[in-house]
Amino acid sequence: MLDSGDIRPGQNRTTTVERGSFSIARCTCGWSGPARRARAIARDDAAVHATARHSPSDTSDSSDSPD
């Protein structure tokens, strides 16, 4: 299992889990990515999730803005 390293309180951690010949990215927030045959792609899924969902600059959802 690989993980995103040391985290501070309130931060999320991503990991990859092996399930047979597949690798799955997971996050402590409850998210899990699709099963991938390539570990590198599962790690990329985790990195994209962490950047998109848990970046400090992500304070609002653009879909909530009024038109």
Sequence and secondary structure as in RCSB ss.txt:
>XXXX:A:sequence
MLDSGDIRPGQNRTTTVERGSFSIARCTCGWSGPARRARAIARDDAAVHATARHSPSDTSDSSDSPD
>XXXX:A:secstr
 EE     TT   EEEEEETTEEEEEETTS B   BSSHHHHHHHHHHHHHHHH TT  S GGGS  
